[in-house]
Amino acid sequence: MDEMINNYIAYLKEEEKSEATCKQYKRELQRFSSFCYGKELSKETMLAYKDDLIAHYKTSSANAALVAINGFLSFINRQDLKLKLFKLQRSTFISQSREMTKEEYTRLIKTAKKKKDERLALLIETICSTGIRVSEVQYITTEALTEGETTIRMKGKTRKIFLPDKLVTLLKKYTKRHKISHCPIFITRSGRALDRSNIWKMMKALCKEAVVESTKVFPHNFRHLFARTFYSLDKDIAKLADILGHSSINTTRIYIMSTGVEHRKLINSLHLI
């Protein structure tokens, strides 16, 4: 089983799946392998594992695990063992403990500047004003500043991202001051590009002083704030999907969900009671 899992992960890498996806799939498959140890790989075993998943995971997480397992089963030509995903009613709102507000975003920027961490302030502003993923920060280069745009090539897809004029001005001043003449712009002291782990730790360090819940402060949440802000002005979900690099508009819908405060105000304003 371990050898088959390793072969599948190698296949995913050849298919240009992201490193994060490969790690997640390997983790889920290793859990699956441990459960199956000493058991026959049968439909009965698969259904027992499905029951185990829902007993320990949230429905969305259990479905993510099933997607990984079903992909593996197809890879080893055991489509007969594939499992149906759990039915999950689409959520209309997100938890208020997860929604980043503009006010909180502003406090984080001010706190980073107060701590004299110009790099972090600009990094947060870059992610939030362009909607890029944390893995795409590497595409913010000195060359991109010259063009006012950058081309992102990931997962076999290519899309163009425009950089706001004000952001370009700020980044040009930053690169000139710190003598950054090569790409990418956001680098460590040793000159390496900042990775996901670096960025997470830097952002989390701002929470307490900025008085923002740590559950809200992570790179992807600034991407969500970009999406909600863009949609509130343009209302073109197809255009937003293209900007975010989504293949499905259903994915984009998740990004523009609010906590329901606006919906509650609208419902109360109907005056039907």
Secondary structure per residue as TSV (DSSP state, phi and psi in degrees):
chain	resnum	aa	ss	phi	psi
A	1	M	-	360.0	-43.4
A	2	D	H	-60.4	-40.4
A	3	E	H	-66.1	-40.4
A	4	M	H	-65.8	-38.3
A	5	I	H	-64.3	-44.9
A	6	N	H	-61.7	-39.0
A	7	N	H	-65.6	-37.3
A	8	Y	H	-68.3	-41.9
A	9	I	H	-64.0	-38.8
A	10	A	H	-63.1	-38.4
A	11	Y	H	-64.2	-42.6
A	12	L	H	-60.9	-39.4
A	13	K	H	-65.6	-38.0
A	14	E	H	-65.2	-30.2
A	15	E	T	-82.5	5.8
A	16	E	T	66.0	32.3
A	17	K	-	-70.9	150.2
A	18	S	-	-67.2	159.0
A	19	E	H	-60.9	-39.2
A	20	A	H	-63.1	-41.0
A	21	T	H	-64.3	-44.3
A	22	C	H	-61.9	-41.2
A	23	K	H	-65.7	-42.1
A	24	Q	H	-63.6	-45.8
A	25	Y	H	-62.3	-42.1
A	26	K	H	-64.5	-41.0
A	27	R	H	-62.1	-44.2
A	28	E	H	-67.2	-38.8
A	29	L	H	-71.3	-32.1
A	30	Q	H	-69.1	-36.7
A	31	R	H	-64.5	-43.3
A	32	F	H	-61.8	-41.4
A	33	S	H	-63.2	-41.1
A	34	S	H	-63.8	-39.7
A	35	F	H	-65.2	-37.8
A	36	C	H	-82.4	-7.6
A	37	Y	T	-56.4	124.5
A	38	G	T	82.4	-0.9
A	39	K	S	-110.4	155.6
A	40	E	-	-74.9	137.1
A	41	L	-	-78.1	88.0
A	42	S	S	-129.1	173.2
A	43	K	H	-62.7	-36.2
A	44	E	H	-62.1	-43.0
A	45	T	H	-64.2	-41.4
A	46	M	H	-62.8	-43.9
A	47	L	H	-66.6	-34.8
A	48	A	H	-66.3	-38.2
A	49	Y	H	-67.9	-37.7
A	50	K	H	-61.0	-41.1
A	51	D	H	-64.1	-37.9
A	52	D	H	-66.5	-38.8
A	53	L	H	-60.5	-50.4
A	54	I	H	-70.2	-20.0
A	55	A	H	-77.1	-23.4
A	56	H	H	-116.2	-18.0
A	57	Y	S	-114.6	157.6
A	58	K	-	-68.4	158.6
A	59	T	H	-57.3	-44.2
A	60	S	H	-63.4	-39.6
A	61	S	H	-69.9	-38.0
A	62	A	H	-63.4	-40.7
A	63	N	H	-65.4	-37.4
A	64	A	H	-62.6	-39.0
A	65	A	H	-66.1	-40.7
A	66	L	H	-65.2	-35.9
A	67	V	H	-61.5	-43.8
A	68	A	H	-63.0	-43.6
A	69	I	H	-68.9	-42.7
A	70	N	H	-63.1	-37.8
A	71	G	H	-63.2	-41.2
A	72	F	H	-64.4	-43.0
A	73	L	H	-63.4	-36.9
A	74	S	H	-65.5	-39.2
A	75	F	H	-62.1	-36.4
A	76	I	T	-96.7	15.4
A	77	N	T	60.3	40.7
A	78	R	-	-121.2	52.2
A	79	Q	G	-59.4	-24.0
A	80	D	G	-65.7	-15.9
A	81	L	G	-101.3	-1.3
A	82	K	-	-62.6	147.0
A	83	L	-	-112.6	148.5
A	84	K	-	-76.4	145.8
A	85	L	-	-72.8	156.5
A	86	F	-	-69.7	142.3
A	87	K	-	-72.1	129.7
A	88	L	-	-130.4	116.3
A	89	Q	-	-70.9	129.7
A	90	R	-	-62.2	130.3
A	91	S	-	-74.2	139.8
A	92	T	S	-88.6	-31.7
A	93	F	S	-130.1	162.6
A	94	I	-	-106.1	160.9
A	95	S	-	-67.0	140.4
A	96	Q	T	-63.7	-23.0
A	97	S	T	-75.6	-6.0
A	98	R	T	-112.0	-18.2
A	99	E	-	-81.6	122.1
A	100	M	-	-84.0	126.3
A	101	T	-	-95.2	163.2
A	102	K	H	-62.8	-36.3
A	103	E	H	-63.9	-42.1
A	104	E	H	-68.3	-39.3
A	105	Y	H	-58.7	-45.1
A	106	T	H	-63.2	-40.2
A	107	R	H	-64.7	-38.1
A	108	L	H	-63.9	-42.4
A	109	I	H	-62.6	-47.2
A	110	K	H	-61.7	-38.6
A	111	T	H	-66.3	-42.1
A	112	A	H	-61.2	-41.4
A	113	K	H	-68.0	-38.1
A	114	K	H	-62.4	-35.8
A	115	K	T	-81.4	5.2
A	116	K	T	59.5	34.5
A	117	D	-	-105.2	75.8
A	118	E	H	-62.5	-37.1
A	119	R	H	-60.0	-45.7
A	120	L	H	-67.7	-41.3
A	121	A	H	-59.7	-45.8
A	122	L	H	-68.1	-34.3
A	123	L	H	-64.0	-46.6
A	124	I	H	-62.6	-44.2
A	125	E	H	-63.2	-36.2
A	126	T	H	-65.8	-47.1
A	127	I	H	-63.6	-43.9
A	128	C	H	-74.8	-28.5
A	129	S	H	-91.1	-8.4
A	130	T	H	-118.4	-22.2
A	131	G	-	79.2	16.5
A	132	I	-	-75.9	159.7
A	133	R	-	-79.8	160.0
A	134	V	G	-62.6	-31.9
A	135	S	G	-72.0	-11.6
A	136	E	G	-99.7	0.2
A	137	V	G	-58.9	-30.0
A	138	Q	G	-60.3	-20.2
A	139	Y	G	-85.1	-2.7
A	140	I	-	-86.5	97.2
A	141	T	-	-119.5	170.0
A	142	T	H	-64.2	-32.8
A	143	E	H	-66.2	-37.6
A	144	A	H	-63.8	-33.7
A	145	L	H	-65.5	-35.8
A	146	T	H	-65.0	-39.7
A	147	E	H	-85.6	-21.8
A	148	G	T	76.7	15.2
A	149	E	E	-161.2	163.6
A	150	T	E	-140.9	150.0
A	151	T	E	-106.1	122.5
A	152	I	E	-102.9	126.2
A	153	R	E	-121.6	106.2
A	154	M	E	-148.1	147.2
A	155	K	T	53.8	36.1
A	156	G	T	75.1	7.6
A	157	K	E	-116.4	151.8
A	158	T	E	-129.5	132.1
A	159	R	E	-145.6	153.6
A	160	K	E	-103.0	135.2
A	161	I	E	-119.0	127.1
A	162	F	E	-87.6	139.2
A	163	L	-	-99.4	128.4
A	164	P	-	-56.8	142.6
A	165	D	H	-55.3	-43.8
A	166	K	H	-63.7	-38.2
A	167	L	H	-64.8	-42.8
A	168	V	H	-58.5	-44.7
A	169	T	H	-61.0	-45.9
A	170	L	H	-64.1	-42.2
A	171	L	H	-69.9	-34.8
A	172	K	H	-63.8	-42.7
A	173	K	H	-63.7	-40.4
A	174	Y	H	-64.7	-47.1
A	175	T	H	-66.6	-35.1
A	176	K	H	-68.3	-43.2
A	177	R	H	-66.2	-35.4
A	178	H	T	-101.6	10.8
A	179	K	T	54.1	45.0
A	180	I	-	-95.5	106.1
A	181	S	-	-114.0	5.5
A	182	H	S	-124.6	178.4
A	183	C	S	-111.5	156.1
A	184	P	-	-80.9	176.2
A	185	I	S	-79.2	-41.1
A	186	F	S	-90.1	102.0
A	187	I	B	-131.1	164.2
A	188	T	-	-81.7	176.8
A	189	R	T	-62.8	-27.9
A	190	S	T	-84.2	-3.1
A	191	G	S	96.1	1.1
A	192	R	-	-84.9	151.6
A	193	A	B	-65.0	139.6
A	194	L	-	-61.3	135.7
A	195	D	-	-103.5	176.8
A	196	R	H	-54.7	-43.6
A	197	S	H	-64.2	-45.5
A	198	N	H	-55.7	-49.0
A	199	I	H	-65.4	-42.6
A	200	W	H	-58.8	-49.1
A	201	K	H	-62.3	-41.8
A	202	M	H	-62.2	-43.5
A	203	M	H	-68.3	-43.3
A	204	K	H	-62.1	-29.5
A	205	A	T	-67.1	-14.9
A	206	L	T	-87.4	-21.8
A	207	C	H	-53.0	-54.0
A	208	K	H	-61.2	-49.9
A	209	E	H	-68.1	-31.9
A	210	A	H	-83.0	-7.9
A	211	V	T	56.7	54.8
A	212	V	-	-129.6	132.4
A	213	E	-	-57.3	133.4
A	214	S	G	-63.5	-23.9
A	215	T	G	-66.3	-17.7
A	216	K	G	-94.5	-17.5
A	217	V	-	-99.3	95.8
A	218	F	S	-156.8	153.1
A	219	P	H	-49.6	-43.5
A	220	H	H	-66.4	-24.5
A	221	N	H	-71.8	-26.8
A	222	F	H	-73.1	-30.5
A	223	R	H	-65.8	-38.9
A	224	H	H	-65.4	-40.1
A	225	L	H	-63.7	-40.4
A	226	F	H	-58.1	-46.7
A	227	A	H	-62.5	-45.4
A	228	R	H	-65.4	-40.3
A	229	T	H	-67.2	-43.7
A	230	F	H	-61.7	-46.0
A	231	Y	H	-67.3	-32.6
A	232	S	H	-65.6	-24.2
A	233	L	H	-95.8	-38.1
A	234	D	H	-102.7	-34.3
A	235	K	-	60.4	20.9
A	236	D	-	-108.9	94.3
A	237	I	H	-69.3	-29.4
A	238	A	H	-66.9	-42.8
A	239	K	H	-64.5	-41.4
A	240	L	H	-62.8	-40.9
A	241	A	H	-59.6	-40.7
A	242	D	H	-64.7	-42.6
A	243	I	H	-64.0	-41.3
A	244	L	H	-78.5	-14.7
A	245	G	T	81.4	30.1
A	246	H	-	-89.8	137.7
A	247	S	S	-80.5	-26.7
A	248	S	-	-123.8	136.2
A	249	I	H	-65.8	-25.9
A	250	N	H	-60.6	-34.4
A	251	T	H	-67.2	-42.1
A	252	T	H	-63.1	-34.1
A	253	R	H	-59.0	-34.7
A	254	I	H	-62.9	-35.8
A	255	Y	H	-71.7	-24.7
A	256	I	T	-102.6	10.0
A	257	M	-	-70.6	144.4
A	258	S	-	-112.1	-177.2
A	259	T	-	-77.5	-8.7
A	260	G	S	99.5	-0.7
A	261	V	H	-61.7	-44.6
A	262	E	H	-65.5	-39.9
A	263	H	H	-63.5	-40.0
A	264	R	H	-63.7	-41.9
A	265	K	H	-61.5	-40.9
A	266	L	H	-64.8	-44.9
A	267	I	H	-60.6	-42.7
A	268	N	H	-68.4	-24.7
A	269	S	T	-83.8	-5.5
A	270	L	T	-71.0	-26.0
A	271	H	-	53.5	48.4
A	272	L	-	-97.3	4.1
A	273	I	-	-123.5	360.0
